[in-house]
Amino acid sequence: GMESGFGSDFGSGGGGGGKLDPGLIMEQVKVQIAVANAQELLQRMTDKCFRKCIGKPGGALDNSEQKCIAMCMDRYMDSWNTVSRAYNSRLQRERANM
């Protein structure tokens, strides 16, 4: 099941005579790529928003800096969600056509 965590299904053979399902492998690869992309995006988003919002690096963020960063990240996440929604619906279309 999914709840056992990614990768734990590898090597179990799944009753399929021990041969791995290429479709399943592709899915897992896609998931890992998506995760890597999300981490990179988060990193870029943090860099960009901090540079944009923080005039002088100090010990603590003041109120306006916090607001600015929150807004900046919201906008970033909106575009990220739009992209991943489009990506997911494309995946589902491809699966339906298989």
Backbone as CSV, one residue per row, in Angstrom:
resi,resn,N_x,N_y,N_z,CA_x,CA_y,CA_z,C_x,C_y,C_z
1,GLY,0.799,-1.207,0.000,0.000,0.000,0.000,0.835,1.262,0.000
2,MET,0.223,2.382,-0.339,0.941,3.650,-0.401,1.441,4.054,0.977
3,GLU,0.683,3.696,2.022,1.003,4.230,3.336,2.280,3.616,3.897
4,SER,2.817,2.586,3.218,4.056,1.991,3.719,5.274,2.805,3.303
5,GLY,5.050,3.856,2.534,6.151,4.736,2.161,6.717,4.369,0.810
6,PHE,7.292,5.338,0.121,7.852,5.107,-1.208,9.018,4.135,-1.154
7,GLY,9.178,3.393,-2.214,10.375,2.572,-2.362,10.274,1.243,-1.664
8,SER,9.316,1.086,-0.737,9.261,-0.166,0.008,8.692,-1.290,-0.853
9,ASP,8.051,-0.936,-1.980,7.492,-1.965,-2.850,8.548,-2.565,-3.771
10,PHE,9.671,-1.879,-3.905,10.736,-2.411,-4.745,11.237,-3.736,-4.210
11,GLY,11.505,-4.661,-5.103,12.146,-5.906,-4.697,11.210,-6.877,-4.028
12,SER,9.960,-6.503,-3.782,9.038,-7.445,-3.165,8.484,-8.387,-4.223
13,GLY,8.672,-8.048,-5.503,8.190,-8.901,-6.577,6.717,-8.729,-6.828
14,GLY,5.979,-8.349,-5.840,4.564,-8.063,-6.000,3.778,-9.203,-6.618
15,GLY,4.274,-10.428,-6.554,3.556,-11.555,-7.132,3.660,-11.590,-8.635
16,GLY,4.414,-10.677,-9.216,4.506,-10.596,-10.672,5.671,-11.397,-11.212
17,GLY,6.011,-12.491,-10.575,7.129,-13.296,-11.052,8.451,-12.586,-10.883
18,GLY,8.495,-11.592,-10.002,9.750,-10.926,-9.686,10.161,-9.886,-10.692
19,LYS,9.402,-9.712,-11.793,9.836,-8.669,-12.724,9.137,-7.356,-12.402
20,LEU,9.907,-6.277,-12.440,9.385,-4.973,-12.053,8.522,-4.406,-13.169
21,ASP,7.476,-3.733,-12.774,6.577,-3.081,-13.718,7.191,-1.757,-14.145
22,PRO,7.543,-1.618,-15.430,8.195,-0.382,-15.892,7.325,0.850,-15.641
23,GLY,6.009,0.691,-15.758,5.119,1.822,-15.499,5.253,2.300,-14.068
24,LEU,5.337,1.341,-13.149,5.477,1.670,-11.734,6.800,2.393,-11.490
25,ILE,7.850,1.898,-12.113,9.167,2.540,-11.955,9.106,3.971,-12.469
26,MET,8.491,4.167,-13.633,8.373,5.515,-14.178,7.619,6.422,-13.219
27,GLU,6.536,5.906,-12.636,5.772,6.694,-11.666,6.672,7.135,-10.515
28,GLN,7.442,6.183,-9.983,8.287,6.502,-8.831,9.366,7.513,-9.207
29,VAL,9.914,7.344,-10.422,10.906,8.312,-10.890,10.279,9.699,-10.990
30,LYS,9.063,9.750,-11.556,8.386,11.045,-11.706,8.140,11.688,-10.352
31,VAL,7.732,10.866,-9.384,7.493,11.392,-8.039,8.786,11.977,-7.479
32,GLN,9.891,11.245,-7.654,11.158,11.726,-7.095,11.611,13.003,-7.781
33,ILE,11.387,13.086,-9.088,11.722,14.318,-9.810,10.871,15.467,-9.303
34,ALA,9.580,15.197,-9.101,8.679,16.248,-8.613,9.125,16.738,-7.242
35,VAL,9.524,15.807,-6.379,9.990,16.174,-5.038,11.253,17.024,-5.132
36,ALA,12.182,16.608,-5.985,13.418,17.368,-6.165,13.111,18.767,-6.681
37,ASN,12.187,18.848,-7.646,11.796,20.151,-8.181,11.186,21.024,-7.099
38,ALA,10.356,20.427,-6.253,9.712,21.190,-5.190,10.753,21.736,-4.224
39,GLN,11.754,20.916,-3.903,12.795,21.373,-2.976,13.599,22.509,-3.588
40,GLU,13.914,22.374,-4.871,14.680,23.422,-5.539,13.853,24.703,-5.607
41,LEU,12.567,24.537,-5.910,11.679,25.691,-5.986,11.603,26.408,-4.653
42,LEU,11.487,25.625,-3.580,11.407,26.189,-2.244,12.663,27.000,-1.937
43,GLN,13.807,26.425,-2.307,15.082,27.093,-2.096,15.122,28.421,-2.847
44,ARG,14.741,28.367,-4.133,14.746,29.585,-4.955,13.783,30.610,-4.407
45,MET,12.596,30.125,-4.018,11.568,31.014,-3.492,12.078,31.725,-2.250
46,THR,12.697,30.963,-1.350,13.212,31.547,-0.114,14.259,32.599,-0.425
47,ASP,15.219,32.257,-1.303,16.261,33.213,-1.678,15.650,34.494,-2.226
48,LYS,14.776,34.324,-3.229,14.191,35.480,-3.911,13.436,36.360,-2.936
49,CYS,12.575,35.732,-2.127,11.712,36.510,-1.250,12.528,37.211,-0.168
50,PHE,13.543,36.525,0.336,14.359,37.168,1.365,15.111,38.348,0.782
51,ARG,15.674,38.160,-0.420,16.388,39.273,-1.035,15.453,40.442,-1.297
52,LYS,14.233,40.115,-1.766,13.280,41.153,-2.127,12.783,41.906,-0.896
53,CYS,12.594,41.180,0.202,11.849,41.744,1.329,12.730,42.305,2.428
54,ILE,13.949,41.823,2.541,14.743,42.206,3.704,15.831,43.176,3.300
55,GLY,15.690,44.398,3.789,16.644,45.430,3.424,17.978,45.193,4.085
56,LYS,17.954,44.987,5.378,19.196,44.786,6.122,19.054,43.521,6.962
57,PRO,19.968,42.586,6.772,19.896,41.384,7.603,20.135,41.748,9.058
58,GLY,19.153,41.470,9.888,19.301,41.746,11.311,19.029,40.485,12.096
59,GLY,18.885,40.623,13.397,18.634,39.453,14.220,17.237,38.904,14.039
60,ALA,16.270,39.808,13.812,14.887,39.361,13.708,14.194,40.105,12.581
61,LEU,13.129,39.492,12.060,12.339,40.133,11.027,11.331,41.065,11.682
62,ASP,11.203,42.274,11.139,10.138,43.112,11.656,8.829,42.756,10.954
63,ASN,7.771,43.395,11.400,6.430,43.034,10.955,6.263,43.139,9.443
64,SER,6.734,44.238,8.875,6.527,44.461,7.445,7.337,43.453,6.626
65,GLU,8.528,43.099,7.132,9.338,42.098,6.431,8.639,40.742,6.440
66,GLN,8.073,40.386,7.580,7.334,39.124,7.669,6.153,39.111,6.715
67,LYS,5.417,40.201,6.667,4.275,40.296,5.757,4.727,40.152,4.310
68,CYS,5.819,40.854,3.993,6.346,40.843,2.634,6.728,39.418,2.219
69,ILE,7.417,38.716,3.106,7.848,37.355,2.794,6.640,36.439,2.621
70,ALA,5.650,36.589,3.492,4.454,35.753,3.385,3.751,35.981,2.054
71,MET,3.602,37.251,1.674,2.959,37.579,0.402,3.746,37.006,-0.772
72,CYS,5.048,37.192,-0.711,5.927,36.739,-1.780,5.795,35.223,-1.947
73,MET,5.820,34.487,-0.841,5.740,33.035,-0.908,4.359,32.581,-1.375
74,ASP,3.320,33.314,-0.954,1.967,33.006,-1.432,1.898,33.072,-2.945
75,ARG,2.432,34.165,-3.488,2.401,34.316,-4.945,3.160,33.189,-5.614
76,TYR,4.315,32.867,-5.047,5.141,31.797,-5.593,4.381,30.476,-5.567
77,MET,3.747,30.172,-4.421,3.037,28.903,-4.276,1.847,28.841,-5.222
78,ASP,1.199,29.982,-5.456,0.093,30.009,-6.417,0.561,29.542,-7.790
79,SER,1.670,30.098,-8.248,2.126,29.709,-9.581,2.604,28.255,-9.577
80,TRP,3.229,27.827,-8.483,3.651,26.433,-8.361,2.446,25.503,-8.426
81,ASN,1.364,25.838,-7.722,0.157,25.009,-7.728,-0.467,24.944,-9.111
82,THR,-0.476,26.083,-9.809,-1.009,26.103,-11.167,-0.227,25.143,-12.052
83,VAL,1.080,25.209,-11.955,1.934,24.343,-12.765,1.701,22.875,-12.417
84,SER,1.664,22.550,-11.130,1.548,21.139,-10.775,0.148,20.600,-11.083
85,ARG,-0.874,21.459,-11.009,-2.211,21.013,-11.414,-2.220,20.655,-12.893
86,ALA,-1.621,21.527,-13.708,-1.556,21.260,-15.148,-0.799,19.961,-15.412
87,TYR,0.302,19.782,-14.689,1.129,18.591,-14.843,0.341,17.335,-14.481
88,ASN,-0.390,17.395,-13.364,-1.155,16.237,-12.916,-2.261,15.868,-13.889
89,SER,-2.961,16.866,-14.426,-4.042,16.536,-15.353,-3.463,15.948,-16.635
90,ARG,-2.266,16.403,-17.020,-1.631,15.808,-18.195,-1.275,14.354,-17.929
91,LEU,-0.736,14.093,-16.723,-0.422,12.714,-16.345,-1.653,11.832,-16.426
92,GLN,-2.771,12.347,-15.903,-3.986,11.544,-15.900,-4.478,11.294,-17.314
93,ARG,-4.376,12.302,-18.186,-4.766,12.099,-19.588,-3.895,11.021,-20.225
94,GLU,-2.582,11.083,-19.959,-1.677,10.094,-20.544,-2.045,8.700,-20.050
95,ARG,-2.368,8.590,-18.770,-2.726,7.282,-18.205,-4.004,6.753,-18.859
96,ALA,-4.957,7.656,-19.073,-6.228,7.243,-19.668,-6.024,6.730,-21.093
97,ASN,-4.990,7.261,-21.748,-4.744,6.871,-23.143,-3.870,5.621,-23.253
98,MET,-3.422,5.101,-22.136,-2.504,3.974,-22.187,-3.223,2.690,-22.555
